[in-house]
Amino acid sequence: MLTNILARGGPAVGYLFLRYLRAVLLLVAMPLAVLFGWIVPSATAELVRFANGERRQAAWQLGRSLDDELPPALPRRPGDVATLVRDKSFKRSLRVLLMPLAMIPELLVAVIAVAGVPSAVVSIALWWLSPGNFSLMGLNVDNWVEALTLGPLQIGVGLWFLGRVAPALARGHAKAALNLLAPSPEQVETAKLERRVEELTKSRAGAVDSHGAELRRIERDLHDGTQAQLVSLAMRIGIAKQTMAEDPEKAAKLLDDARDGAEQAMTELRGVLRTMYPPILADRGLAGAVSALAARCPLPVELRIGELGDVPAPVEAAAYFVVAESLTNVTKHSAAGHVDLQLERRGAELYLTITDDGIGGAQVSEQSDLLGRGSGLHGMLHRVQAIDGQMELRSPIGGPTTVEVSLPCG
């Protein structure tokens, strides 16, 4: 029981003492802030940061996560009162000036919670050395009856303050700080939009980089493969045309070689086209294409495919390549013995998760590590973000590794 009291009361008392110290600091700084705060922009900006610090500590005290904070104070020139009046963050942060109103009651509760029990034990043990100079429950102790009556009572009150009153007061202060210093709904919505714009900017930049890399790869494949085959084909046909009258047999052989070269060029061209939009998606749909990938994987794959509905072509292609790259990574790097693959529609999103029981340690990085891992995951992330999807990788050392992807279908 005593352990539970200490576990509840210790953090609460620390929070109350810290609130008292910050309130004292606020009282000391308040006259200067009133006189010079409107002139010095950094003073008002610091008040906003102070308010956000209070909200973070309040959220920690309540065991909550803090998703929104007051936006920074508006930039302004010294003496620019008009901007200061329009600054919603500054006006909200002014509520932190209410802290000194509660500093004395909170300090009193914290002191009673901390000192109540130790002072009672000391007074019970030492009152007889100097009767009348030791007190319990605010009364002087002159005899053993008072010591043994008031002492346990003060111990009980001290434990009650430590285990109940201090935590309740700390929670009340924290809730008040979270509510009073919270940004307005307009500020929260603006912050969400700004974060969304930032995410879209990053995803667009990633999509542009990925698209550029894909175009360079296709150009390289066409230049080094298909184009070389077509040039060789044209040369063989030209030579065959020149030698047809003099040596029909040689011309026929050249035409046979040209036909083989044409077939090889078509094969390479189909390979390039397959990397842009696999024909199997058009033939068998996403479920059939993923099933084919799982069937070709050398590891056993437990496949669970739910109802997918109508999936846009870019989403199908992204999901297909994520599955293909993931199964390739598992086969080459994970040392896994089993793969679990789930694909289903969840509302307006296509949800995909791939889990293997391998060694773990996979990370998303632009450059491959010593084992050749990482760059493929980076390409997967860019491909997913390019269509405004989300990808999460969990791969602790020792495994398992899980790739979760959600792609919007709306």
C-alpha positions as CSV (number, residue, x, y, z in Angstrom):
1,M,0.0,0.0,0.0
2,L,2.8,2.4,0.9
3,T,4.4,1.7,-2.5
4,N,1.2,2.6,-4.3
5,I,0.9,5.9,-2.3
6,L,4.5,6.8,-3.2
7,A,4.0,5.9,-6.8
8,R,0.9,8.1,-7.0
9,G,2.1,11.0,-4.8
10,G,5.7,11.3,-5.8
11,P,5.2,12.5,-9.4
12,A,2.2,14.6,-8.3
13,V,4.2,16.4,-5.6
14,G,7.1,16.9,-8.0
15,Y,4.7,18.4,-10.5
16,L,3.2,20.8,-7.9
17,F,6.7,21.9,-6.7
18,L,7.7,22.6,-10.3
19,R,4.5,24.6,-10.8
20,Y,5.3,26.7,-7.8
21,L,8.8,27.5,-9.0
22,R,7.6,28.4,-12.5
23,A,4.9,30.6,-11.0
24,V,7.5,32.4,-8.9
25,L,9.5,32.9,-12.1
26,L,6.4,34.2,-13.8
27,L,5.8,36.7,-11.0
28,V,9.3,37.9,-11.1
29,A,9.2,38.4,-14.9
30,M,5.7,39.8,-15.1
31,P,6.5,43.5,-14.3
32,L,9.2,43.5,-16.9
33,A,7.0,41.8,-19.4
34,V,4.2,44.3,-18.8
35,L,6.6,47.2,-19.3
36,F,8.6,46.0,-22.2
37,G,6.9,43.0,-23.6
38,W,4.9,44.9,-26.2
39,I,8.2,46.5,-27.4
40,V,10.4,43.4,-27.4
41,P,9.0,40.7,-29.8
42,S,11.1,37.9,-28.2
43,A,9.3,38.5,-24.9
44,T,5.8,37.7,-26.3
45,A,7.3,34.8,-28.3
46,E,8.8,33.4,-25.1
47,L,5.4,33.6,-23.3
48,V,3.9,31.4,-26.0
49,R,6.7,28.9,-25.6
50,F,6.2,29.0,-21.8
51,A,2.5,28.2,-22.3
52,N,3.4,25.3,-24.6
53,G,5.8,24.0,-22.1
54,E,3.0,24.0,-19.5
55,R,0.8,22.0,-21.8
56,R,3.5,19.4,-22.5
57,Q,4.1,18.9,-18.8
58,A,0.4,18.8,-18.1
59,A,-0.1,16.1,-20.8
60,W,2.8,14.1,-19.3
61,Q,1.2,14.4,-15.8
62,L,-2.1,13.0,-17.2
63,G,-0.4,10.3,-19.3
64,R,-1.7,11.8,-22.5
65,S,-0.1,12.5,-25.8
66,L,-0.1,16.1,-26.9
67,D,-1.1,16.4,-30.5
68,D,-1.5,20.1,-30.8
69,E,0.3,23.1,-29.5
70,L,-0.1,26.9,-29.7
71,P,1.5,28.0,-33.0
72,P,4.5,30.3,-32.6
73,A,3.9,33.9,-32.0
74,L,3.4,36.0,-35.1
75,P,6.7,37.7,-36.3
76,R,6.5,41.4,-35.7
77,R,8.7,44.5,-35.4
78,P,9.5,46.1,-32.0
79,G,6.5,48.2,-30.9
80,D,4.1,46.6,-33.5
81,V,1.0,46.5,-31.2
82,A,-1.4,45.8,-34.1
83,T,0.2,42.5,-34.8
84,L,0.3,41.7,-31.1
85,V,-3.4,42.3,-30.8
86,R,-4.1,40.0,-33.8
87,D,-1.9,37.2,-32.4
88,K,-4.2,34.5,-31.2
89,S,-1.4,32.4,-29.8
90,F,-0.2,35.3,-27.6
91,K,-3.7,36.1,-26.4
92,R,-4.2,32.4,-25.5
93,S,-0.9,32.2,-23.7
94,L,-1.9,35.2,-21.5
95,R,-4.0,32.7,-19.5
96,V,-0.8,31.3,-18.1
97,L,-0.7,34.4,-15.9
98,L,-3.4,32.7,-13.8
99,M,-0.7,30.3,-12.4
100,P,0.4,32.5,-9.5
101,L,-3.2,32.4,-8.1
102,A,-2.8,28.7,-7.3
103,M,0.9,28.7,-6.3
104,I,0.4,29.1,-2.5
105,P,-2.4,26.4,-2.1
106,E,-0.4,24.0,-4.3
107,L,2.8,24.6,-2.3
108,L,1.0,24.1,0.9
109,V,-0.5,20.7,-0.2
110,A,3.0,19.6,-1.6
111,V,4.7,20.5,1.7
112,I,2.1,18.7,3.8
113,A,2.4,15.7,1.5
114,V,6.2,15.6,1.7
115,A,6.8,16.7,5.3
116,G,3.7,15.4,7.1
117,V,4.9,11.9,7.9
118,P,8.6,12.6,8.5
119,S,7.9,15.5,10.8
120,A,5.4,13.4,12.8
121,V,7.9,10.6,13.3
122,V,10.6,13.1,14.4
123,S,8.2,14.8,16.8
124,I,7.0,11.6,18.4
125,A,10.6,10.4,18.9
126,L,12.1,13.7,20.2
127,W,9.3,15.7,22.0
128,W,10.5,14.5,25.4
129,L,13.9,16.2,24.9
130,S,12.2,19.6,24.9
131,P,8.5,19.4,25.8
132,G,6.4,22.2,24.3
133,N,8.9,22.9,21.5
134,F,7.7,20.1,19.2
135,S,4.2,20.1,17.6
136,L,1.8,17.7,16.0
137,M,-1.2,18.7,14.0
138,G,-0.3,22.3,14.9
139,L,-0.5,21.6,18.7
140,N,2.5,21.6,21.1
141,V,3.3,18.2,22.5
142,D,3.8,18.1,26.3
143,N,3.2,14.4,27.2
144,W,3.1,10.9,25.8
145,V,-0.7,10.9,25.4
146,E,-0.6,13.8,23.0
147,A,2.4,12.3,21.2
148,L,0.8,8.9,20.7
149,T,-2.6,10.5,19.8
150,L,-1.7,13.3,17.5
151,G,1.3,11.5,16.0
152,P,-0.6,8.7,14.2
153,L,-3.3,11.3,13.2
154,Q,-0.7,13.5,11.5
155,I,0.9,10.4,9.8
156,G,-2.5,9.5,8.5
157,V,-3.2,13.0,7.3
158,G,0.2,13.2,5.6
159,L,-0.3,9.9,3.8
160,W,-3.8,11.0,2.7
161,F,-2.3,14.3,1.3
162,L,0.4,12.3,-0.4
163,G,-1.8,9.6,-1.8
164,R,-5.0,11.4,-2.5
165,V,-5.0,15.2,-2.2
166,A,-1.7,15.9,-4.0
167,P,-2.5,13.7,-7.0
168,A,-6.0,15.1,-7.3
169,L,-4.7,18.7,-7.2
170,A,-2.0,17.9,-9.7
171,R,-4.5,16.3,-12.1
172,G,-6.8,19.3,-11.7
173,H,-4.0,21.7,-12.4
174,A,-2.9,19.7,-15.4
175,K,-6.5,19.5,-16.9
176,A,-6.9,23.2,-16.4
177,A,-3.6,24.0,-18.1
178,L,-4.5,21.7,-21.1
179,N,-8.0,23.3,-21.5
180,L,-7.1,27.0,-20.8
181,L,-3.9,27.0,-23.0
182,A,-5.3,24.9,-25.8
183,P,-5.2,26.4,-29.3
184,S,-8.5,27.5,-30.8
185,P,-10.3,25.3,-33.2
186,E,-9.3,27.6,-36.0
187,Q,-5.6,27.3,-35.0
188,V,-5.9,23.5,-34.8
189,E,-7.5,23.3,-38.2
190,T,-4.8,25.6,-39.7
191,A,-2.0,23.5,-38.1
192,K,-3.6,20.3,-39.6
193,L,-3.7,21.9,-43.0
194,E,-0.1,23.1,-42.7
195,R,1.0,19.6,-41.7
196,R,-1.0,18.2,-44.6
197,V,0.6,20.6,-47.0
198,E,4.0,19.7,-45.7
199,E,3.3,16.0,-46.1
200,L,2.0,16.5,-49.7
201,T,5.0,18.6,-50.5
202,K,7.3,15.8,-49.3
203,S,5.3,13.1,-51.1
204,R,5.2,15.2,-54.3
205,A,9.0,15.7,-54.1
206,G,9.4,11.9,-53.6
207,A,7.0,11.2,-56.4
208,V,9.0,13.5,-58.7
209,D,12.2,11.9,-57.8
210,S,10.8,8.4,-58.1
211,H,9.2,9.3,-61.5
212,G,12.5,10.8,-62.7
213,A,14.4,7.7,-61.6
214,E,11.8,5.4,-63.3
215,L,12.1,7.4,-66.5
216,R,15.9,7.2,-66.4
217,R,15.7,3.4,-65.8
218,I,13.2,2.9,-68.7
219,E,15.4,5.1,-71.0
220,R,18.5,3.1,-70.0
221,D,16.7,-0.2,-70.5
222,L,15.4,0.9,-73.9
223,H,18.8,2.3,-74.9
224,D,21.0,-0.6,-73.8
225,G,18.6,-3.4,-74.7
226,T,15.7,-2.8,-77.1
227,Q,17.4,0.0,-79.1
228,A,20.6,-2.0,-79.6
229,Q,18.5,-5.0,-80.7
230,L,16.6,-2.9,-83.2
231,V,19.8,-1.3,-84.6
232,S,21.3,-4.8,-85.0
233,L,18.1,-5.9,-86.7
234,A,18.2,-3.0,-89.2
235,M,21.8,-3.8,-90.0
236,R,21.1,-7.5,-90.6
237,I,18.1,-6.7,-92.9
238,G,20.3,-4.2,-94.8
239,I,23.1,-6.7,-95.3
240,A,20.6,-9.4,-96.3
241,K,19.1,-7.0,-98.9
242,Q,22.5,-6.3,-100.4
243,T,23.6,-10.0,-100.6
244,M,20.2,-11.4,-101.7
245,A,21.1,-11.4,-105.4
246,E,24.6,-12.7,-105.1
247,D,24.2,-15.2,-102.2
248,P,20.5,-16.0,-101.4
249,E,21.5,-18.6,-98.8
250,K,23.5,-16.1,-96.8
251,A,20.7,-13.6,-97.1
252,A,18.2,-16.2,-95.8
253,K,20.4,-16.9,-92.8
254,L,20.7,-13.2,-92.1
255,L,16.9,-12.8,-92.3
256,D,16.6,-15.8,-89.8
257,D,19.0,-14.0,-87.5
258,A,17.0,-10.8,-87.9
259,R,13.8,-12.6,-87.0
260,D,15.4,-14.0,-83.9
261,G,16.6,-10.5,-83.0
262,A,13.1,-9.1,-83.5
263,E,11.7,-11.7,-81.2
264,Q,14.4,-10.9,-78.6
265,A,13.7,-7.2,-78.9
266,M,10.0,-7.8,-78.4
267,T,10.7,-9.8,-75.3
268,E,12.9,-7.1,-73.9
269,L,10.3,-4.4,-74.8
270,R,7.6,-6.5,-73.0
271,G,9.9,-6.6,-70.0
272,V,10.2,-2.9,-69.9
273,L,6.5,-2.4,-70.3
274,R,5.8,-4.9,-67.6
275,T,7.7,-2.7,-65.1
276,M,5.3,0.2,-65.8
277,Y,2.1,-1.7,-65.6
278,P,2.3,-5.5,-65.4
279,P,0.0,-7.1,-68.0
280,I,-1.1,-9.7,-65.4
281,L,-3.0,-6.9,-63.6
282,A,-5.1,-6.4,-66.7
283,D,-5.5,-10.1,-67.3
284,R,-6.2,-11.4,-63.8
285,G,-6.8,-8.4,-61.6
286,L,-4.9,-7.5,-58.4
287,A,-6.0,-10.5,-56.5
288,G,-4.8,-12.9,-59.2
289,A,-1.6,-11.0,-59.7
290,V,-0.7,-11.1,-56.0
291,S,-1.6,-14.8,-55.9
292,A,0.8,-15.4,-58.8
293,L,3.6,-13.6,-57.0
294,A,2.9,-15.6,-53.8
295,A,3.0,-18.9,-55.9
296,R,6.3,-18.0,-57.4
297,C,7.9,-17.1,-54.1
298,P,10.3,-19.9,-53.0
299,L,9.1,-19.5,-49.3
300,P,5.7,-20.7,-48.1
301,V,3.3,-17.7,-48.2
302,E,0.0,-17.7,-46.2
303,L,-2.2,-15.6,-48.4
304,R,-5.4,-13.9,-47.2
305,I,-7.2,-11.7,-49.7
306,G,-10.5,-10.1,-48.8
307,E,-13.0,-8.3,-51.0
308,L,-11.2,-5.6,-52.9
309,G,-13.9,-4.0,-54.9
310,D,-13.0,-1.5,-57.6
311,V,-9.4,-0.5,-57.3
312,P,-7.9,2.3,-59.4
313,A,-5.1,1.2,-61.8
314,P,-2.4,3.3,-60.1
315,V,-3.3,1.8,-56.7
316,E,-3.2,-1.7,-58.2
317,A,0.2,-1.1,-59.7
318,A,1.6,0.3,-56.4
319,A,0.2,-2.6,-54.4
320,Y,1.6,-5.1,-56.9
321,F,5.1,-3.7,-56.9
322,V,5.0,-3.4,-53.1
323,V,4.2,-7.1,-52.8
324,A,6.8,-8.0,-55.5
325,E,9.6,-6.0,-53.8
326,S,8.6,-7.2,-50.3
327,L,8.7,-10.9,-51.3
328,T,12.0,-10.3,-53.1
329,N,13.5,-8.7,-50.0
330,V,12.2,-11.5,-47.8
331,T,13.7,-14.1,-50.1
332,K,17.1,-12.4,-50.4
333,H,17.8,-10.9,-47.0
334,S,15.5,-12.0,-44.2
335,A,16.4,-15.7,-43.7
336,A,12.7,-16.3,-43.0
337,G,10.9,-19.5,-43.2
338,H,7.4,-18.3,-43.6
339,V,5.5,-15.2,-44.9
340,D,2.1,-13.9,-44.1
341,L,0.4,-11.7,-46.6
342,Q,-2.9,-9.9,-46.1
343,L,-4.7,-7.8,-48.7
344,E,-8.2,-6.3,-48.2
345,R,-10.3,-3.3,-48.6
346,R,-11.0,-1.2,-45.6
347,G,-13.5,1.5,-46.4
348,A,-12.0,3.9,-48.9
349,E,-8.5,2.4,-48.5
350,L,-6.7,-0.7,-49.7
351,Y,-4.8,-2.3,-46.8
352,L,-1.8,-4.5,-47.3
353,T,0.4,-6.1,-44.7
354,I,3.4,-8.5,-45.3
355,T,5.0,-10.2,-42.3
356,D,7.9,-12.6,-42.2
357,D,9.6,-14.5,-39.3
358,G,13.1,-13.6,-40.4
359,I,16.0,-11.9,-38.6
360,G,14.6,-8.4,-38.8
361,G,16.8,-5.2,-38.8
362,A,15.4,-3.8,-42.1
363,Q,15.5,0.0,-42.5
364,V,14.4,2.4,-45.2
365,S,17.4,4.2,-46.6
366,E,18.4,5.7,-49.9
367,Q,21.6,3.7,-50.1
368,S,21.9,-0.1,-49.6
369,D,23.7,-1.4,-46.5
370,L,26.5,-3.9,-46.6
371,L,24.0,-6.7,-47.1
372,G,22.3,-4.9,-50.0
373,R,19.2,-3.9,-47.9
374,G,17.3,-0.7,-47.7
375,S,17.2,0.9,-51.2
376,G,14.3,-1.3,-52.3
377,L,12.3,-0.2,-49.3
378,H,13.1,3.4,-50.1
379,G,11.7,2.9,-53.6
380,M,8.5,1.2,-52.1
381,L,8.0,4.2,-49.8
382,H,8.3,6.7,-52.7
383,R,5.9,4.6,-54.8
384,V,3.3,4.5,-52.0
385,Q,3.7,8.2,-51.1
386,A,3.3,9.2,-54.8
387,I,-0.4,8.2,-54.6
388,D,-0.8,9.7,-51.1
389,G,-0.6,6.4,-49.4
390,Q,1.0,5.5,-46.0
391,M,3.7,2.9,-45.4
392,E,5.0,1.7,-42.0
393,L,7.9,-0.7,-41.4
394,R,8.4,-2.5,-38.1
395,S,11.6,-4.7,-38.1
396,P,13.2,-5.1,-34.7
397,I,16.5,-7.0,-34.5
398,G,15.6,-10.7,-34.3
399,G,12.3,-10.1,-36.2
400,P,9.6,-10.3,-37.2
401,T,9.5,-7.8,-40.0
402,T,6.1,-6.3,-40.9
403,V,5.3,-3.9,-43.8
404,E,1.9,-2.2,-43.5
405,V,0.6,-0.2,-46.4
406,S,-2.6,1.7,-46.9
407,L,-3.5,3.2,-50.3
408,P,-6.4,5.5,-50.9
409,C,-8.9,4.2,-53.5
410,G,-11.3,7.2,-53.5
